[in-house]
Amino acid sequence: GRLSDLGGPLALDGTLRVTPEPGFVLDGSVAPRSTASAELVRQLQMLGAPDAQGRRSFSIANIF
């Protein structure tokens, strides 16, 4: 499924896939909006360098 961005301090785009294990994989990108706190912007740095649009990629996988 596609993630829907409903506003807030982060611009989010991504997909969620259910896996056979059973589990899930969440892939996407995130960027701070002008309303994001300095602390939140600092925490996003752990995802690595942003692309030209200021987005950082992420991927989370887990099993139930």
PDB file of N, CA, C and O in Angstrom, chain B, residues numbered from 101:
ATOM      1  N   GLY B 101       0.811  -1.170   0.000  1.00  0.00           N
ATOM      2  CA  GLY B 101       0.000   0.000   0.000  1.00  0.00           C
ATOM      3  C   GLY B 101       0.865   1.249   0.000  1.00  0.00           C
ATOM      4  O   GLY B 101       2.040   1.195   0.363  1.00  0.00           O
ATOM      5  N   ARG B 102       0.302   2.350  -0.397  1.00  0.00           N
ATOM      6  CA  ARG B 102       0.969   3.646  -0.404  1.00  0.00           C
ATOM      7  C   ARG B 102       0.677   4.371   0.897  1.00  0.00           C
ATOM      8  O   ARG B 102      -0.437   4.316   1.418  1.00  0.00           O
ATOM      9  N   LEU B 103       1.688   5.050   1.415  1.00  0.00           N
ATOM     10  CA  LEU B 103       1.500   5.895   2.588  1.00  0.00           C
ATOM     11  C   LEU B 103       0.903   7.219   2.144  1.00  0.00           C
ATOM     12  O   LEU B 103       1.275   7.754   1.100  1.00  0.00           O
ATOM     13  N   SER B 104      -0.013   7.743   2.926  1.00  0.00           N
ATOM     14  CA  SER B 104      -0.628   9.040   2.633  1.00  0.00           C
ATOM     15  C   SER B 104      -0.114  10.073   3.619  1.00  0.00           C
ATOM     16  O   SER B 104      -0.228   9.898   4.832  1.00  0.00           O
ATOM     17  N   ASP B 105       0.448  11.138   3.100  1.00  0.00           N
ATOM     18  CA  ASP B 105       0.943  12.238   3.920  1.00  0.00           C
ATOM     19  C   ASP B 105      -0.228  13.142   4.261  1.00  0.00           C
ATOM     20  O   ASP B 105      -0.879  13.689   3.371  1.00  0.00           O
ATOM     21  N   LEU B 106      -0.494  13.296   5.553  1.00  0.00           N
ATOM     22  CA  LEU B 106      -1.620  14.113   5.997  1.00  0.00           C
ATOM     23  C   LEU B 106      -1.175  15.442   6.598  1.00  0.00           C
ATOM     24  O   LEU B 106      -1.959  16.127   7.255  1.00  0.00           O
ATOM     25  N   GLY B 107       0.079  15.799   6.371  1.00  0.00           N
ATOM     26  CA  GLY B 107       0.591  17.054   6.921  1.00  0.00           C
ATOM     27  C   GLY B 107       1.479  16.789   8.121  1.00  0.00           C
ATOM     28  O   GLY B 107       1.913  15.659   8.340  1.00  0.00           O
ATOM     29  N   GLY B 108       1.747  17.815   8.889  1.00  0.00           N
ATOM     30  CA  GLY B 108       2.609  17.693  10.045  1.00  0.00           C
ATOM     31  C   GLY B 108       4.006  18.187   9.737  1.00  0.00           C
ATOM     32  O   GLY B 108       4.236  18.767   8.676  1.00  0.00           O
ATOM     33  N   PRO B 109       4.947  17.968  10.652  1.00  0.00           N
ATOM     34  CA  PRO B 109       6.291  18.524  10.489  1.00  0.00           C
ATOM     35  C   PRO B 109       7.160  17.807   9.459  1.00  0.00           C
ATOM     36  O   PRO B 109       8.214  18.319   9.083  1.00  0.00           O
ATOM     37  N   LEU B 110       6.730  16.616   8.990  1.00  0.00           N
ATOM     38  CA  LEU B 110       7.525  15.860   8.019  1.00  0.00           C
ATOM     39  C   LEU B 110       6.735  15.599   6.748  1.00  0.00           C
ATOM     40  O   LEU B 110       5.557  15.247   6.809  1.00  0.00           O
ATOM     41  N   ALA B 111       7.374  15.769   5.602  1.00  0.00           N
ATOM     42  CA  ALA B 111       6.806  15.358   4.321  1.00  0.00           C
ATOM     43  C   ALA B 111       7.224  13.907   4.112  1.00  0.00           C
ATOM     44  O   ALA B 111       8.416  13.600   4.112  1.00  0.00           O
ATOM     45  N   LEU B 112       6.264  13.023   3.936  1.00  0.00           N
ATOM     46  CA  LEU B 112       6.527  11.591   3.879  1.00  0.00           C
ATOM     47  C   LEU B 112       5.949  10.997   2.608  1.00  0.00           C
ATOM     48  O   LEU B 112       4.849  11.354   2.185  1.00  0.00           O
ATOM     49  N   ASP B 113       6.702  10.085   2.004  1.00  0.00           N
ATOM     50  CA  ASP B 113       6.248   9.345   0.832  1.00  0.00           C
ATOM     51  C   ASP B 113       6.791   7.936   0.984  1.00  0.00           C
ATOM     52  O   ASP B 113       7.964   7.759   1.311  1.00  0.00           O
ATOM     53  N   GLY B 114       5.951   6.920   0.750  1.00  0.00           N
ATOM     54  CA  GLY B 114       6.469   5.570   0.887  1.00  0.00           C
ATOM     55  C   GLY B 114       5.459   4.498   0.563  1.00  0.00           C
ATOM     56  O   GLY B 114       4.313   4.775   0.208  1.00  0.00           O
ATOM     57  N   THR B 115       5.913   3.260   0.694  1.00  0.00           N
ATOM     58  CA  THR B 115       5.077   2.091   0.464  1.00  0.00           C
ATOM     59  C   THR B 115       5.262   1.102   1.613  1.00  0.00           C
ATOM     60  O   THR B 115       6.328   1.021   2.225  1.00  0.00           O
ATOM     61  N   LEU B 116       4.207   0.364   1.884  1.00  0.00           N
ATOM     62  CA  LEU B 116       4.220  -0.676   2.904  1.00  0.00           C
ATOM     63  C   LEU B 116       3.854  -1.986   2.232  1.00  0.00           C
ATOM     64  O   LEU B 116       2.807  -2.096   1.594  1.00  0.00           O
ATOM     65  N   ARG B 117       4.736  -2.994   2.380  1.00  0.00           N
ATOM     66  CA  ARG B 117       4.483  -4.322   1.810  1.00  0.00           C
ATOM     67  C   ARG B 117       4.423  -5.341   2.937  1.00  0.00           C
ATOM     68  O   ARG B 117       5.260  -5.325   3.839  1.00  0.00           O
ATOM     69  N   VAL B 118       3.441  -6.220   2.886  1.00  0.00           N
ATOM     70  CA  VAL B 118       3.356  -7.347   3.812  1.00  0.00           C
ATOM     71  C   VAL B 118       4.158  -8.485   3.193  1.00  0.00           C
ATOM     72  O   VAL B 118       4.045  -8.754   1.997  1.00  0.00           O
ATOM     73  N   THR B 119       4.968  -9.154   4.014  1.00  0.00           N
ATOM     74  CA  THR B 119       5.835 -10.231   3.529  1.00  0.00           C
ATOM     75  C   THR B 119       5.334 -11.583   4.028  1.00  0.00           C
ATOM     76  O   THR B 119       4.554 -11.633   4.979  1.00  0.00           O
ATOM     77  N   PRO B 120       5.767 -12.683   3.403  1.00  0.00           N
ATOM     78  CA  PRO B 120       5.285 -14.017   3.765  1.00  0.00           C
ATOM     79  C   PRO B 120       5.745 -14.527   5.132  1.00  0.00           C
ATOM     80  O   PRO B 120       5.213 -15.539   5.590  1.00  0.00           O
ATOM     81  N   GLU B 121       6.684 -13.898   5.798  1.00  0.00           N
ATOM     82  CA  GLU B 121       7.284 -14.436   7.030  1.00  0.00           C
ATOM     83  C   GLU B 121       6.326 -14.731   8.169  1.00  0.00           C
ATOM     84  O   GLU B 121       6.594 -15.780   8.755  1.00  0.00           O
ATOM     85  N   PRO B 122       5.311 -14.087   8.610  1.00  0.00           N
ATOM     86  CA  PRO B 122       4.706 -12.833   8.171  1.00  0.00           C
ATOM     87  C   PRO B 122       5.450 -11.628   8.749  1.00  0.00           C
ATOM     88  O   PRO B 122       5.994 -11.678   9.852  1.00  0.00           O
ATOM     89  N   GLY B 123       5.457 -10.588   8.003  1.00  0.00           N
ATOM     90  CA  GLY B 123       6.116  -9.370   8.421  1.00  0.00           C
ATOM     91  C   GLY B 123       5.783  -8.233   7.477  1.00  0.00           C
ATOM     92  O   GLY B 123       4.775  -8.268   6.771  1.00  0.00           O
ATOM     93  N   PHE B 124       6.643  -7.224   7.473  1.00  0.00           N
ATOM     94  CA  PHE B 124       6.411  -6.071   6.608  1.00  0.00           C
ATOM     95  C   PHE B 124       7.723  -5.405   6.234  1.00  0.00           C
ATOM     96  O   PHE B 124       8.742  -5.581   6.901  1.00  0.00           O
ATOM     97  N   VAL B 125       7.677  -4.634   5.146  1.00  0.00           N
ATOM     98  CA  VAL B 125       8.783  -3.784   4.711  1.00  0.00           C
ATOM     99  C   VAL B 125       8.183  -2.416   4.423  1.00  0.00           C
ATOM    100  O   VAL B 125       7.234  -2.297   3.647  1.00  0.00           O
ATOM    101  N   LEU B 126       8.734  -1.397   5.044  1.00  0.00           N
ATOM    102  CA  LEU B 126       8.308  -0.016   4.837  1.00  0.00           C
ATOM    103  C   LEU B 126       9.464   0.735   4.195  1.00  0.00           C
ATOM    104  O   LEU B 126      10.511   0.909   4.819  1.00  0.00           O
ATOM    105  N   ASP B 127       9.286   1.180   2.962  1.00  0.00           N
ATOM    106  CA  ASP B 127      10.296   1.942   2.225  1.00  0.00           C
ATOM    107  C   ASP B 127       9.733   3.315   1.934  1.00  0.00           C
ATOM    108  O   ASP B 127       8.551   3.460   1.624  1.00  0.00           O
ATOM    109  N   GLY B 128      10.588   4.327   2.035  1.00  0.00           N
ATOM    110  CA  GLY B 128      10.093   5.654   1.719  1.00  0.00           C
ATOM    111  C   GLY B 128      11.160   6.717   1.793  1.00  0.00           C
ATOM    112  O   GLY B 128      12.357   6.441   1.865  1.00  0.00           O
ATOM    113  N   SER B 129      10.677   7.948   1.774  1.00  0.00           N
ATOM    114  CA  SER B 129      11.553   9.096   1.929  1.00  0.00           C
ATOM    115  C   SER B 129      10.851  10.117   2.815  1.00  0.00           C
ATOM    116  O   SER B 129       9.624  10.161   2.896  1.00  0.00           O
ATOM    117  N   VAL B 130      11.653  10.923   3.466  1.00  0.00           N
ATOM    118  CA  VAL B 130      11.131  11.895   4.421  1.00  0.00           C
ATOM    119  C   VAL B 130      11.955  13.175   4.325  1.00  0.00           C
ATOM    120  O   VAL B 130      13.160  13.143   4.075  1.00  0.00           O
ATOM    121  N   ALA B 131      11.275  14.298   4.528  1.00  0.00           N
ATOM    122  CA  ALA B 131      11.947  15.595   4.535  1.00  0.00           C
ATOM    123  C   ALA B 131      11.255  16.479   5.565  1.00  0.00           C
ATOM    124  O   ALA B 131      10.037  16.401   5.727  1.00  0.00           O
ATOM    125  N   PRO B 132      12.005  17.306   6.251  1.00  0.00           N
ATOM    126  CA  PRO B 132      11.376  18.215   7.218  1.00  0.00           C
ATOM    127  C   PRO B 132      10.643  19.350   6.510  1.00  0.00           C
ATOM    128  O   PRO B 132      11.101  19.864   5.490  1.00  0.00           O
ATOM    129  N   ARG B 133       9.521  19.723   7.060  1.00  0.00           N
ATOM    130  CA  ARG B 133       8.815  20.919   6.598  1.00  0.00           C
ATOM    131  C   ARG B 133       9.292  22.104   7.433  1.00  0.00           C
ATOM    132  O   ARG B 133      10.026  21.928   8.406  1.00  0.00           O
ATOM    133  N   SER B 134       8.882  23.283   7.060  1.00  0.00           N
ATOM    134  CA  SER B 134       9.314  24.490   7.773  1.00  0.00           C
ATOM    135  C   SER B 134       8.848  24.488   9.228  1.00  0.00           C
ATOM    136  O   SER B 134       9.409  25.206  10.056  1.00  0.00           O
ATOM    137  N   THR B 135       7.824  23.687   9.549  1.00  0.00           N
ATOM    138  CA  THR B 135       7.306  23.616  10.921  1.00  0.00           C
ATOM    139  C   THR B 135       8.068  22.621  11.797  1.00  0.00           C
ATOM    140  O   THR B 135       7.804  22.529  12.996  1.00  0.00           O
ATOM    141  N   ALA B 136       9.007  21.878  11.217  1.00  0.00           N
ATOM    142  CA  ALA B 136       9.767  20.874  11.985  1.00  0.00           C
ATOM    143  C   ALA B 136      10.693  21.569  12.983  1.00  0.00           C
ATOM    144  O   ALA B 136      11.324  22.581  12.677  1.00  0.00           O
ATOM    145  N   SER B 137      10.754  21.001  14.171  1.00  0.00           N
ATOM    146  CA  SER B 137      11.641  21.553  15.196  1.00  0.00           C
ATOM    147  C   SER B 137      13.099  21.296  14.828  1.00  0.00           C
ATOM    148  O   SER B 137      13.403  20.397  14.045  1.00  0.00           O
ATOM    149  N   ALA B 138      13.983  22.088  15.396  1.00  0.00           N
ATOM    150  CA  ALA B 138      15.418  21.906  15.159  1.00  0.00           C
ATOM    151  C   ALA B 138      15.851  20.510  15.609  1.00  0.00           C
ATOM    152  O   ALA B 138      16.700  19.895  14.965  1.00  0.00           O
ATOM    153  N   GLU B 139      15.286  20.007  16.692  1.00  0.00           N
ATOM    154  CA  GLU B 139      15.624  18.667  17.190  1.00  0.00           C
ATOM    155  C   GLU B 139      15.213  17.592  16.182  1.00  0.00           C
ATOM    156  O   GLU B 139      15.976  16.659  15.933  1.00  0.00           O
ATOM    157  N   LEU B 140      14.031  17.713  15.608  1.00  0.00           N
ATOM    158  CA  LEU B 140      13.569  16.737  14.624  1.00  0.00           C
ATOM    159  C   LEU B 140      14.452  16.777  13.378  1.00  0.00           C
ATOM    160  O   LEU B 140      14.812  15.726  12.847  1.00  0.00           O
ATOM    161  N   VAL B 141      14.801  17.956  12.910  1.00  0.00           N
ATOM    162  CA  VAL B 141      15.694  18.097  11.755  1.00  0.00           C
ATOM    163  C   VAL B 141      17.031  17.442  12.061  1.00  0.00           C
ATOM    164  O   VAL B 141      17.593  16.761  11.204  1.00  0.00           O
ATOM    165  N   ARG B 142      17.544  17.634  13.256  1.00  0.00           N
ATOM    166  CA  ARG B 142      18.819  17.031  13.676  1.00  0.00           C
ATOM    167  C   ARG B 142      18.708  15.499  13.700  1.00  0.00           C
ATOM    168  O   ARG B 142      19.632  14.805  13.276  1.00  0.00           O
ATOM    169  N   GLN B 143      17.590  14.980  14.189  1.00  0.00           N
ATOM    170  CA  GLN B 143      17.406  13.527  14.249  1.00  0.00           C
ATOM    171  C   GLN B 143      17.333  12.899  12.863  1.00  0.00           C
ATOM    172  O   GLN B 143      17.750  11.753  12.693  1.00  0.00           O
ATOM    173  N   LEU B 144      16.819  13.613  11.874  1.00  0.00           N
ATOM    174  CA  LEU B 144      16.757  13.080  10.512  1.00  0.00           C
ATOM    175  C   LEU B 144      18.142  12.859   9.914  1.00  0.00           C
ATOM    176  O   LEU B 144      18.289  12.082   8.970  1.00  0.00           O
ATOM    177  N   GLN B 145      19.145  13.523  10.442  1.00  0.00           N
ATOM    178  CA  GLN B 145      20.502  13.380   9.922  1.00  0.00           C
ATOM    179  C   GLN B 145      21.014  11.946  10.042  1.00  0.00           C
ATOM    180  O   GLN B 145      21.913  11.549   9.302  1.00  0.00           O
ATOM    181  N   MET B 146      20.447  11.160  10.971  1.00  0.00           N
ATOM    182  CA  MET B 146      20.895   9.769  11.120  1.00  0.00           C
ATOM    183  C   MET B 146      20.542   8.931   9.894  1.00  0.00           C
ATOM    184  O   MET B 146      21.072   7.832   9.728  1.00  0.00           O
ATOM    185  N   LEU B 147      19.648   9.437   9.024  1.00  0.00           N
ATOM    186  CA  LEU B 147      19.281   8.727   7.808  1.00  0.00           C
ATOM    187  C   LEU B 147      20.259   8.967   6.670  1.00  0.00           C
ATOM    188  O   LEU B 147      20.125   8.370   5.603  1.00  0.00           O
ATOM    189  N   GLY B 148      21.232   9.828   6.883  1.00  0.00           N
ATOM    190  CA  GLY B 148      22.228  10.103   5.845  1.00  0.00           C
ATOM    191  C   GLY B 148      21.979  11.435   5.175  1.00  0.00           C
ATOM    192  O   GLY B 148      21.125  12.217   5.592  1.00  0.00           O
ATOM    193  N   ALA B 149      22.739  11.672   4.134  1.00  0.00           N
ATOM    194  CA  ALA B 149      22.660  12.946   3.413  1.00  0.00           C
ATOM    195  C   ALA B 149      21.363  13.023   2.598  1.00  0.00           C
ATOM    196  O   ALA B 149      20.919  12.017   2.045  1.00  0.00           O
ATOM    197  N   PRO B 150      20.766  14.195   2.525  1.00  0.00           N
ATOM    198  CA  PRO B 150      19.545  14.352   1.720  1.00  0.00           C
ATOM    199  C   PRO B 150      19.864  14.411   0.227  1.00  0.00           C
ATOM    200  O   PRO B 150      20.985  14.725  -0.172  1.00  0.00           O
ATOM    201  N   ASP B 151      18.856  14.103  -0.584  1.00  0.00           N
ATOM    202  CA  ASP B 151      19.010  14.239  -2.033  1.00  0.00           C
ATOM    203  C   ASP B 151      18.817  15.709  -2.423  1.00  0.00           C
ATOM    204  O   ASP B 151      18.715  16.575  -1.553  1.00  0.00           O
ATOM    205  N   ALA B 152      18.770  15.984  -3.709  1.00  0.00           N
ATOM    206  CA  ALA B 152      18.658  17.364  -4.199  1.00  0.00           C
ATOM    207  C   ALA B 152      17.362  18.043  -3.752  1.00  0.00           C
ATOM    208  O   ALA B 152      17.313  19.270  -3.665  1.00  0.00           O
ATOM    209  N   GLN B 153      16.310  17.266  -3.465  1.00  0.00           N
ATOM    210  CA  GLN B 153      15.039  17.822  -3.007  1.00  0.00           C
ATOM    211  C   GLN B 153      14.949  17.895  -1.483  1.00  0.00           C
ATOM    212  O   GLN B 153      13.913  18.285  -0.943  1.00  0.00           O
ATOM    213  N   GLY B 154      16.026  17.523  -0.784  1.00  0.00           N
ATOM    214  CA  GLY B 154      16.037  17.569   0.677  1.00  0.00           C
ATOM    215  C   GLY B 154      15.433  16.351   1.346  1.00  0.00           C
ATOM    216  O   GLY B 154      15.208  16.362   2.557  1.00  0.00           O
ATOM    217  N   ARG B 155      15.164  15.293   0.579  1.00  0.00           N
ATOM    218  CA  ARG B 155      14.566  14.072   1.135  1.00  0.00           C
ATOM    219  C   ARG B 155      15.638  13.061   1.514  1.00  0.00           C
ATOM    220  O   ARG B 155      16.687  12.968   0.877  1.00  0.00           O
ATOM    221  N   ARG B 156      15.350  12.319   2.551  1.00  0.00           N
ATOM    222  CA  ARG B 156      16.233  11.236   2.989  1.00  0.00           C
ATOM    223  C   ARG B 156      15.466   9.922   2.862  1.00  0.00           C
ATOM    224  O   ARG B 156      14.305   9.841   3.262  1.00  0.00           O
ATOM    225  N   SER B 157      16.102   8.909   2.316  1.00  0.00           N
ATOM    226  CA  SER B 157      15.480   7.594   2.147  1.00  0.00           C
ATOM    227  C   SER B 157      15.570   6.795   3.435  1.00  0.00           C
ATOM    228  O   SER B 157      16.499   6.961   4.225  1.00  0.00           O
ATOM    229  N   PHE B 158      14.580   5.917   3.635  1.00  0.00           N
ATOM    230  CA  PHE B 158      14.601   5.001   4.766  1.00  0.00           C
ATOM    231  C   PHE B 158      13.939   3.687   4.364  1.00  0.00           C
ATOM    232  O   PHE B 158      13.151   3.630   3.420  1.00  0.00           O
ATOM    233  N   SER B 159      14.279   2.637   5.103  1.00  0.00           N
ATOM    234  CA  SER B 159      13.667   1.333   4.911  1.00  0.00           C
ATOM    235  C   SER B 159      13.634   0.629   6.264  1.00  0.00           C
ATOM    236  O   SER B 159      14.645   0.548   6.961  1.00  0.00           O
ATOM    237  N   ILE B 160      12.470   0.127   6.617  1.00  0.00           N
ATOM    238  CA  ILE B 160      12.271  -0.594   7.892  1.00  0.00           C
ATOM    239  C   ILE B 160      11.629  -1.922   7.564  1.00  0.00           C
ATOM    240  O   ILE B 160      10.632  -1.972   6.844  1.00  0.00           O
ATOM    241  N   ALA B 161      12.189  -3.000   8.086  1.00  0.00           N
ATOM    242  CA  ALA B 161      11.607  -4.327   7.893  1.00  0.00           C
ATOM    243  C   ALA B 161      11.517  -5.014   9.255  1.00  0.00           C
ATOM    244  O   ALA B 161      12.372  -4.813  10.118  1.00  0.00           O
ATOM    245  N   ASN B 162      10.468  -5.828   9.441  1.00  0.00           N
ATOM    246  CA  ASN B 162      10.293  -6.544  10.695  1.00  0.00           C
ATOM    247  C   ASN B 162       9.378  -7.742  10.448  1.00  0.00           C
ATOM    248  O   ASN B 162       8.681  -7.810   9.436  1.00  0.00           O
ATOM    249  N   ILE B 163       9.394  -8.672  11.381  1.00  0.00           N
ATOM    250  CA  ILE B 163       8.475  -9.805  11.333  1.00  0.00           C
ATOM    251  C   ILE B 163       7.598  -9.751  12.563  1.00  0.00           C
ATOM    252  O   ILE B 163       7.971  -9.171  13.582  1.00  0.00           O
ATOM    253  N   PHE B 164       6.412 -10.368  12.458  1.00  0.00           N
ATOM    254  CA  PHE B 164       5.461 -10.376  13.570  1.00  0.00           C
ATOM    255  C   PHE B 164       5.741 -11.518  14.504  1.00  0.00           C
ATOM    256  O   PHE B 164       5.040 -11.686  15.501  1.00  0.00           O
TER     257      PHE B 164
END
